[in-house]
Amino acid sequence: MMMALGMFVFSLETLAYQEFQRQTDWRHGSTSRIGTNPARQYLGRGDDSITLPGVLLPALAGAQISLDTLRFMADTGKAWPLVEGTGKIYGTWVIESLSETRTLFFRDGQARRIEFTLKLVRIDDGRVDMLGSAIAAGGNLLRGLLR
C-alpha cells in the first residue's frame, strides 16, 4: 500500500502515482503605507493541497475502475482521511479535481496508457486528533452494512 484515501488504497494493483506534490500556503494581509513598504500581518494558514500525478497501464498495472471509484468518491462531496503506507496521517481531504489523458489505443478503443492527475485539498484545520474517532465510526458503519 502506497497510501489510502478513505477506503481507496493506492497501489500497483489499483492506481499508482509517480509523484507526491504538496503545497501549503500561509496568509499575510497587507496594508499600504506612505513612503515605506506595506505593513504585513500574519492571518493564519491558507490552503493545503496535494497533487498526485501518475500513469495507469491497465494491461500491466492498475485498473481503469480505480479512476471511476475516485470520481464516485468526489461526487459524494465528502472528506476522506489520507494515510500514508508508513502510517503517517495527513488529515482529512476532499477531491478537488481528477484529470486523465488516454493514449496508445487498442483496436476496440480501450487505452493502453492513461496519465492522470488527482488534486486533493485539506479541510480539517490541522485537527488530526479527531481523525481516529471518524475512522472508527466509518469502520463500525461498514461492519453494520456487511452483516
C-alpha positions as CSV (number, residue, x, y, z in Angstrom):
1,M,0.0,0.0,0.0
2,M,1.4,3.4,-1.0
3,M,-1.4,5.5,0.5
4,A,-5.1,5.3,1.4
5,L,-7.7,7.9,0.8
6,G,-10.7,6.8,2.8
7,M,-11.3,3.2,1.8
8,F,-9.5,3.6,-1.5
9,V,-6.0,2.2,-1.5
10,F,-3.3,3.4,-3.9
11,S,-1.1,0.5,-5.0
12,L,0.2,-1.1,-8.2
13,E,-3.0,-3.2,-8.4
14,T,-5.3,-0.2,-8.2
15,L,-3.7,3.2,-9.1
16,A,0.0,4.1,-8.5
17,Y,1.1,7.7,-8.5
18,Q,4.6,8.6,-9.7
19,E,4.9,11.9,-7.7
20,F,3.7,13.3,-4.5
21,Q,3.4,17.1,-4.7
22,R,2.3,19.1,-1.7
23,Q,1.8,22.9,-1.4
24,T,0.9,24.7,1.8
25,D,0.1,28.4,1.8
26,W,0.2,30.9,4.7
27,R,-1.8,34.1,4.5
28,H,-0.3,37.6,5.2
29,G,-2.5,40.6,4.9
30,S,-1.0,43.8,3.5
31,T,-1.7,47.4,4.3
32,S,-0.2,50.2,2.1
33,R,1.8,52.8,3.9
34,I,3.1,56.2,2.5
35,G,6.8,56.4,2.0
36,T,7.7,52.8,3.1
37,N,7.0,49.2,2.5
38,P,3.5,47.8,3.1
39,A,2.8,46.6,6.6
40,R,2.1,42.8,6.8
41,Q,0.1,40.8,9.3
42,Y,0.0,37.1,9.6
43,L,-3.6,35.9,9.2
44,G,-3.1,32.1,9.6
45,R,-2.8,29.1,7.4
46,G,-4.0,29.1,3.8
47,D,-4.8,26.2,1.5
48,D,-3.0,22.9,1.8
49,S,-3.1,20.8,-1.4
50,I,-1.7,17.6,-2.6
51,T,-1.3,16.7,-6.3
52,L,-0.7,13.1,-7.3
53,P,0.2,12.6,-11.0
54,G,0.7,9.2,-12.4
55,V,0.4,6.7,-15.2
56,L,-2.1,3.8,-15.4
57,L,-1.2,0.9,-17.7
58,P,-4.3,-1.3,-17.5
59,A,-2.5,-4.2,-19.3
60,L,0.4,-4.2,-16.8
61,A,-0.5,-2.5,-13.6
62,G,-3.6,-0.8,-12.2
63,A,-7.3,-0.8,-13.2
64,Q,-9.5,1.6,-15.0
65,I,-12.2,1.1,-12.4
66,S,-9.9,2.9,-9.9
67,L,-10.4,6.2,-11.7
68,D,-14.2,5.6,-11.7
69,T,-14.0,4.9,-8.0
70,L,-12.2,8.2,-7.3
71,R,-14.8,10.0,-9.4
72,F,-17.6,8.4,-7.4
73,M,-15.9,9.4,-4.1
74,A,-15.6,13.0,-5.4
75,D,-19.3,13.0,-6.4
76,T,-20.3,12.4,-2.8
77,G,-18.7,15.7,-1.8
78,K,-17.4,14.0,1.4
79,A,-14.0,14.4,3.1
80,W,-11.7,11.4,3.4
81,P,-8.8,10.6,5.8
82,L,-5.5,10.4,4.0
83,V,-3.0,7.9,5.4
84,E,0.4,7.1,4.0
85,G,1.6,3.4,3.9
86,T,4.1,4.3,6.5
87,G,1.3,5.1,8.9
88,K,1.7,8.9,8.7
89,I,-1.7,10.6,8.9
90,Y,-2.1,13.7,6.7
91,G,-5.6,14.7,7.9
92,T,-8.9,15.0,6.1
93,W,-9.1,15.8,2.4
94,V,-11.6,16.4,-0.4
95,I,-11.1,15.5,-4.0
96,E,-10.9,18.8,-5.9
97,S,-10.2,17.5,-9.4
98,L,-9.2,14.4,-11.4
99,S,-7.9,14.7,-14.9
100,E,-6.9,11.9,-17.3
101,T,-5.3,11.7,-20.7
102,R,-5.7,8.5,-22.7
103,T,-3.2,7.5,-25.4
104,L,-2.0,4.4,-27.3
105,F,-5.3,2.7,-28.0
106,F,-6.2,-0.9,-28.8
107,R,-8.4,-1.6,-31.8
108,D,-11.6,-1.5,-29.7
109,G,-10.8,2.0,-28.4
110,Q,-9.5,1.0,-25.0
111,A,-6.5,2.9,-23.9
112,R,-3.2,1.2,-23.2
113,R,-1.8,4.2,-21.3
114,I,-3.8,6.6,-19.1
115,E,-2.0,9.6,-17.5
116,F,-3.9,11.0,-14.5
117,T,-3.6,13.9,-12.0
118,L,-5.5,13.8,-8.8
119,K,-5.7,17.0,-6.7
120,L,-6.7,16.9,-3.0
121,V,-7.4,19.8,-0.7
122,R,-7.2,19.6,3.1
123,I,-10.3,20.7,5.1
124,D,-9.6,19.7,8.7
125,D,-7.8,22.7,10.1
126,G,-4.9,20.5,11.2
127,R,-7.1,18.6,13.7
128,V,-5.8,15.1,13.1
129,D,-6.6,14.2,16.8
130,M,-10.3,13.9,15.7
131,L,-9.4,11.5,12.9
132,G,-9.3,8.4,15.0
133,S,-12.9,8.7,16.1
134,A,-14.0,9.4,12.5
135,I,-12.2,6.3,11.2
136,A,-13.7,4.1,14.0
137,A,-17.2,5.4,13.2
138,G,-16.6,4.6,9.5
139,G,-15.4,1.1,10.3
140,N,-18.5,0.5,12.5
141,L,-20.7,1.6,9.7
142,L,-19.0,-0.8,7.2
143,R,-19.3,-3.7,9.6
144,G,-23.0,-3.0,10.1
145,L,-23.5,-2.9,6.3
146,L,-21.7,-6.2,5.8
147,R,-23.8,-8.1,8.3
